[in-house]
């Protein structure tokens, strides 16, 4: 898995930014959460991971074999930005997936 990552809940445009493995391991709200079977973790390469039911109270992302393109990820980021009330959402752009994730991080800090 390539960090940073985002978590995309199936029923919500909100994205959750996860900076690195340490953040995942140290934030019980991330690994202890009961994820829906269609919730996904997307890494900075665009690889998609499922968030299976917890084993010993710890969710371990599992590779799904699928991936998303930068264009698809930017669409998720724009929807997230719109939900947070950001203006000029249509103009959001990032040259890489990692940079797109940094937009999510900055939106979550405000």
Backbone as a chain_set.jsonl record, in Angstrom:
{"seq": "XXXXXXXXXXXXXXXXXXXXXXXXXXXXXXXXXXXXXXXXXXXXXXXXXXXXXXXXXXXXXXXXXXXXXXXXXXXXXXXXXXXXXXXXXXXXXXXXXXXXXXXXXXXXXX", "coords": {"N": [[0.852, -1.173, 0.0], [0.521, 2.202, -0.8], [1.142, 5.162, 0.784], [0.031, 8.584, 1.055], [-3.443, 7.761, 1.855], [-6.97, 7.597, 1.073], [-10.203, 7.249, 2.535], [-13.165, 6.132, 1.237], [-16.435, 6.292, 1.86], [-19.249, 4.345, 1.088], [-21.808, 5.508, 0.939], [-21.573, 8.249, 1.006], [-20.226, 11.457, 0.175], [-18.14, 12.438, 1.561], [-14.674, 12.278, 2.253], [-12.04, 10.571, 3.908], [-8.922, 11.396, 4.998], [-5.874, 9.668, 5.285], [-2.744, 9.783, 6.442], [-0.437, 8.099, 6.788], [0.941, 4.808, 7.555], [1.406, 4.731, 10.296], [-0.45, 6.6, 11.288], [-2.812, 5.234, 10.633], [-2.501, 2.909, 12.235], [-2.478, 4.012, 14.793], [-4.839, 5.359, 15.23], [-7.709, 4.587, 16.484], [-10.268, 5.153, 15.606], [-10.085, 4.826, 12.902], [-9.166, 2.118, 12.273], [-10.804, 0.554, 13.864], [-13.385, 1.029, 13.248], [-16.629, 0.058, 12.079], [-16.867, -0.837, 8.985], [-18.82, -0.542, 6.007], [-19.503, -3.095, 3.616], [-19.053, -2.083, 1.089], [-17.465, 0.132, 1.398], [-14.365, 1.794, 0.751], [-10.772, 1.891, 0.7], [-8.435, 3.942, -0.77], [-5.322, 4.05, -2.246], [-2.308, 6.076, -2.789], [-1.452, 5.337, -5.273], [-3.657, 4.776, -6.616], [-4.714, 2.318, -6.2], [-7.246, 0.128, -5.023], [-8.626, -0.838, -1.94], [-10.418, -3.177, 0.02], [-12.332, -2.901, 3.004], [-12.519, -5.004, 5.195], [-14.391, -6.906, 7.661], [-13.557, -6.421, 11.105], [-10.708, -8.135, 12.447], [-9.8, -9.478, 15.393], [-10.55, -7.02, 16.491], [-9.484, -5.156, 14.702], [-9.316, -3.573, 11.658], [-8.128, -4.684, 8.595], [-6.948, -3.464, 5.657], [-7.608, -4.904, 2.481], [-6.267, -5.799, -0.614], [-8.085, -5.198, -3.561], [-7.657, -5.666, -6.178], [-8.476, -3.905, -8.026], [-8.381, -0.575, -9.441], [-8.268, 3.06, -9.438], [-8.378, 5.837, -11.657], [-6.562, 8.955, -12.01], [-8.367, 10.904, -12.906], [-10.844, 9.844, -12.053], [-10.44, 9.898, -9.299], [-10.084, 12.638, -8.861], [-12.683, 13.439, -9.365], [-13.993, 12.36, -7.121], [-12.726, 13.906, -5.156], [-13.594, 16.473, -5.835], [-16.354, 16.209, -5.34], [-16.253, 15.796, -2.599], [-15.142, 18.248, -1.793], [-17.203, 19.973, -2.574], [-19.192, 19.151, -0.802], [-18.123, 20.033, 1.569], [-18.493, 22.677, 1.345], [-16.814, 24.23, -0.155], [-15.699, 26.74, -2.469], [-15.558, 27.247, -6.049], [-15.199, 24.631, -6.966], [-15.2, 23.233, -9.38], [-12.857, 24.018, -10.543], [-10.832, 22.668, -9.278], [-7.793, 20.924, -9.366], [-5.221, 18.484, -9.7], [-1.954, 17.284, -10.339], [-1.161, 14.714, -9.709], [-2.185, 11.687, -8.009], [-1.424, 11.657, -5.315], [-1.165, 14.413, -4.83], [-3.813, 15.162, -5.185], [-4.916, 13.918, -2.971], [-3.765, 15.479, -1.004], [-5.231, 17.783, -1.252], [-7.638, 16.922, -0.152], [-6.757, 16.489, 2.461], [-6.14, 19.145, 3.203], [-8.665, 20.34, 3.04], [-9.964, 19.015, 5.073], [-8.73, 20.04, 7.27], [-9.681, 22.575, 7.623]], "CA": [[0.0, 0.0, 0.0], [1.278, 3.456, -0.904], [0.544, 6.246, 1.554], [-1.203, 8.64, 1.826], [-4.643, 7.098, 1.354], [-8.26, 8.16, 1.478], [-11.29, 6.291, 2.722], [-14.408, 6.541, 0.573], [-17.608, 5.567, 2.347], [-20.123, 4.077, -0.059], [-23.034, 6.295, 0.916], [-21.272, 9.62, 1.382], [-19.173, 12.103, -0.616], [-17.024, 12.791, 2.448], [-13.486, 11.446, 2.188], [-11.211, 10.615, 5.099], [-7.502, 11.363, 4.65], [-4.998, 8.92, 6.187], [-1.422, 10.174, 5.985], [0.57, 7.042, 6.736], [0.642, 3.585, 8.313], [1.387, 5.065, 11.711], [-1.751, 7.217, 11.577], [-3.806, 4.148, 10.582], [-2.304, 2.029, 13.386], [-2.647, 4.713, 16.06], [-6.148, 6.004, 15.32], [-8.723, 3.538, 16.599], [-11.436, 5.524, 14.806], [-9.871, 4.335, 11.539], [-9.09, 0.674, 12.129], [-11.799, -0.116, 14.689], [-14.683, 1.397, 12.693], [-17.326, -0.99, 11.332], [-17.057, -0.376, 7.617], [-19.762, -1.218, 5.124], [-18.756, -3.926, 2.672], [-18.717, -1.343, -0.127], [-16.514, 1.207, 1.703], [-13.068, 1.5, 0.137], [-9.58, 2.677, 0.964], [-7.744, 4.138, -2.048], [-3.977, 4.535, -1.946], [-1.816, 7.138, -3.67], [-1.23, 4.789, -6.617], [-4.984, 4.549, -7.171], [-5.157, 0.96, -5.891], [-8.418, 0.098, -4.153], [-8.612, -1.868, -0.908], [-11.656, -3.372, 0.761], [-12.176, -2.752, 4.45], [-13.252, -6.157, 5.706], [-14.763, -6.879, 9.069], [-12.381, -6.475, 11.986], [-10.156, -9.362, 13.001], [-9.231, -9.041, 16.669], [-10.888, -5.597, 16.643], [-8.606, -4.341, 13.862], [-9.603, -3.719, 10.235], [-6.93, -4.742, 7.76], [-7.305, -3.274, 4.247], [-7.221, -5.995, 1.6], [-6.234, -5.399, -2.026], [-9.231, -5.69, -4.331], [-7.243, -5.943, -7.555], [-9.001, -2.821, -8.853], [-7.751, 0.722, -9.206], [-8.947, 4.243, -9.952], [-7.511, 6.769, -12.369], [-6.504, 10.306, -11.452], [-9.619, 11.587, -13.258], [-11.89, 9.337, -11.155], [-10.15, 10.38, -7.951], [-10.403, 14.072, -8.837], [-14.141, 13.536, -9.27], [-14.311, 12.143, -5.705], [-12.233, 15.065, -4.399], [-14.503, 17.594, -6.123], [-17.603, 15.963, -4.613], [-15.925, 16.032, -1.195], [-14.984, 19.698, -1.634], [-18.536, 20.57, -2.665], [-19.903, 18.836, 0.43], [-17.567, 20.854, 2.653], [-18.867, 24.062, 1.1], [-15.748, 24.96, -0.854], [-16.109, 27.397, -3.702], [-14.744, 26.992, -7.236], [-14.898, 23.206, -6.97], [-14.943, 22.793, -10.751], [-11.485, 24.366, -10.92], [-9.86, 21.854, -8.555], [-6.962, 20.068, -10.209], [-3.959, 18.013, -9.142], [-1.239, 16.529, -11.361], [-0.973, 13.326, -9.269], [-3.137, 11.227, -7.004], [-0.945, 12.139, -4.01], [-1.52, 15.833, -4.725], [-5.268, 15.213, -5.004], [-5.159, 13.567, -1.578], [-3.367, 16.625, -0.178], [-6.388, 18.69, -1.271], [-8.56, 16.377, 0.84], [-6.166, 16.787, 3.773], [-6.282, 20.578, 3.508], [-10.088, 20.617, 3.266], [-10.351, 18.455, 6.379], [-8.103, 20.851, 8.33], [-10.362, 23.862, 7.777]], "C": [[0.899, 1.239, 0.0], [0.516, 4.579, -0.211], [0.857, 7.572, 0.898], [-2.346, 7.908, 1.12], [-5.868, 7.935, 1.715], [-9.24, 7.017, 1.678], [-12.53, 6.902, 2.098], [-15.53, 5.671, 1.099], [-18.619, 5.477, 1.206], [-21.302, 5.027, -0.173], [-22.811, 7.783, 1.167], [-20.155, 10.174, 0.507], [-17.97, 12.466, 0.247], [-15.899, 11.772, 2.31], [-12.691, 11.622, 3.472], [-9.765, 10.437, 4.658], [-6.732, 10.588, 5.72], [-3.577, 9.097, 5.674], [-0.406, 9.059, 5.847], [0.144, 5.859, 7.595], [0.542, 3.871, 9.805], [0.054, 5.695, 12.115], [-2.843, 6.155, 11.597], [-3.717, 3.301, 11.86], [-2.63, 2.699, 14.708], [-3.994, 5.388, 16.242], [-7.24, 4.935, 15.313], [-9.983, 3.869, 15.812], [-11.303, 5.027, 13.368], [-9.946, 2.816, 11.466], [-10.143, -0.089, 12.916], [-13.227, 0.1, 14.175], [-15.311, 0.204, 11.974], [-17.666, -0.451, 9.958], [-18.123, -1.194, 6.915], [-18.948, -2.006, 4.112], [-18.389, -3.195, 1.383], [-17.876, -0.09, 0.147], [-15.146, 0.8, 1.17], [-11.979, 2.418, 0.675], [-8.84, 2.744, -0.374], [-6.371, 4.698, -1.731], [-3.497, 5.507, -3.008], [-1.361, 6.642, -5.037], [-2.556, 4.571, -7.335], [-5.508, 3.147, -6.901], [-6.259, 1.001, -4.84], [-8.321, -1.098, -3.21], [-9.984, -1.962, -0.267], [-11.338, -3.246, 2.245], [-13.055, -3.802, 5.117], [-13.588, -5.989, 7.182], [-13.52, -7.039, 9.933], [-12.005, -7.892, 12.407], [-9.413, -8.924, 14.256], [-9.37, -7.531, 16.852], [-10.014, -4.666, 15.805], [-8.933, -4.623, 12.4], [-8.293, -3.712, 9.474], [-7.358, -4.561, 6.307], [-6.765, -4.426, 3.391], [-7.313, -5.533, 0.154], [-7.401, -6.023, -2.776], [-8.838, -6.105, -5.747], [-7.747, -4.893, -8.532], [-8.258, -1.529, -8.532], [-8.601, 1.83, -9.816], [-7.923, 5.121, -10.652], [-7.503, 8.11, -11.647], [-7.807, 11.048, -11.722], [-10.749, 11.144, -12.33], [-11.689, 9.858, -9.732], [-10.438, 11.873, -7.836], [-11.907, 14.296, -8.744], [-14.59, 13.337, -7.813], [-13.908, 13.357, -4.865], [-13.141, 16.269, -4.621], [-15.824, 17.435, -5.38], [-17.398, 16.217, -3.119], [-15.828, 17.53, -0.924], [-16.337, 20.397, -1.673], [-19.316, 20.336, -1.367], [-19.391, 19.68, 1.596], [-17.864, 22.331, 2.46], [-17.792, 24.888, 0.423], [-16.283, 25.6, -2.122], [-15.16, 27.0, -4.832], [-14.327, 25.528, -7.348], [-14.539, 22.719, -8.37], [-13.511, 23.052, -11.176], [-10.428, 23.531, -10.207], [-9.105, 20.95, -9.519], [-5.715, 19.669, -9.423], [-3.278, 17.168, -10.212], [-1.027, 15.059, -11.002], [-2.048, 12.969, -8.246], [-2.715, 11.715, -5.617], [-1.307, 13.6, -3.794], [-3.024, 16.005, -4.539], [-5.62, 14.893, -3.549], [-4.776, 14.719, -0.641], [-4.466, 17.686, -0.158], [-7.391, 18.236, -0.214], [-8.048, 16.691, 2.25], [-6.387, 18.242, 4.142], [-7.736, 20.954, 3.745], [-10.536, 20.12, 4.624], [-9.776, 19.254, 7.528], [-8.86, 22.154, 8.571], [-11.679, 23.722, 8.478]], "O": [[1.902, 1.3, 0.711], [-0.614, 4.901, -0.581], [1.884, 7.679, 0.227], [-2.235, 7.498, -0.036], [-5.806, 8.846, 2.541], [-9.115, 5.956, 1.066], [-12.896, 8.04, 2.392], [-15.582, 4.471, 0.83], [-18.809, 6.433, 0.455], [-21.75, 5.321, -1.282], [-23.752, 8.502, 1.502], [-19.237, 9.442, 0.137], [-16.898, 12.769, -0.277], [-16.137, 10.565, 2.258], [-12.674, 12.706, 4.054], [-9.424, 9.443, 4.017], [-6.914, 10.82, 6.914], [-3.241, 8.615, 4.592], [0.396, 9.054, 4.913], [-0.882, 5.904, 8.274], [-0.312, 3.312, 10.494], [-0.504, 5.362, 13.16], [-3.706, 6.169, 12.475], [-4.735, 3.011, 12.489], [-3.023, 2.021, 15.658], [-4.266, 5.938, 17.309], [-7.638, 4.445, 14.255], [-10.699, 2.961, 15.389], [-12.31, 4.828, 12.689], [-10.718, 2.279, 10.672], [-10.356, -1.273, 12.658], [-14.16, -0.569, 14.618], [-14.606, -0.574, 11.331], [-18.63, 0.296, 9.788], [-18.304, -2.38, 7.19], [-17.824, -1.625, 3.786], [-17.502, -3.642, 0.656], [-17.601, 0.674, -0.778], [-14.806, -0.383, 1.138], [-12.233, 3.562, 1.053], [-8.643, 1.722, -1.031], [-6.255, 5.703, -1.03], [-4.181, 5.741, -4.004], [-0.931, 7.438, -5.871], [-2.58, 4.223, -8.515], [-6.616, 2.809, -7.317], [-6.217, 1.794, -3.9], [-7.984, -2.21, -3.617], [-10.64, -0.946, -0.036], [-10.205, -3.464, 2.673], [-14.177, -3.525, 5.542], [-13.13, -5.06, 7.847], [-12.558, -7.703, 9.547], [-12.865, -8.728, 12.683], [-8.503, -8.097, 14.19], [-8.445, -6.855, 17.304], [-9.827, -3.505, 16.167], [-8.844, -5.764, 11.947], [-7.448, -2.841, 9.681], [-8.062, -5.416, 5.768], [-5.625, -4.861, 3.554], [-8.314, -4.945, -0.255], [-7.674, -7.216, -2.647], [-9.587, -6.805, -6.43], [-7.479, -4.976, -9.731], [-7.601, -1.408, -7.499], [-9.52, 1.58, -10.596], [-6.749, 5.143, -10.284], [-8.337, 8.364, -10.778], [-8.301, 11.754, -10.843], [-11.528, 11.977, -11.868], [-12.65, 10.214, -9.05], [-10.977, 12.324, -6.826], [-12.352, 15.25, -8.105], [-15.461, 14.059, -7.328], [-14.648, 13.784, -3.979], [-13.423, 17.01, -3.679], [-16.36, 18.408, -4.85], [-18.266, 16.783, -2.455], [-16.372, 18.021, 0.064], [-16.587, 21.313, -0.89], [-20.019, 21.229, -0.893], [-20.152, 20.005, 2.508], [-17.525, 23.15, 3.314], [-17.855, 26.117, 0.427], [-17.195, 25.08, -2.765], [-14.076, 26.474, -4.579], [-13.214, 25.231, -7.783], [-13.658, 21.873, -8.52], [-12.999, 22.382, -12.073], [-9.241, 23.669, -10.501], [-9.7, 20.297, -10.375], [-5.224, 20.427, -8.587], [-3.946, 16.414, -10.92], [-0.745, 14.242, -11.879], [-2.724, 13.839, -7.697], [-3.56, 12.142, -4.83], [-1.712, 13.985, -2.697], [-3.461, 16.898, -3.813], [-6.507, 15.516, -2.965], [-5.404, 14.904, 0.401], [-4.621, 18.404, 0.829], [-7.93, 19.054, 0.531], [-8.814, 17.106, 3.119], [-6.779, 18.545, 5.269], [-8.013, 21.814, 4.581], [-11.394, 20.733, 5.259], [-10.273, 19.165, 8.651], [-8.695, 22.774, 9.621], [-12.377, 24.715, 8.685]]}, "num_chains": 1, "name": "protein.A"}
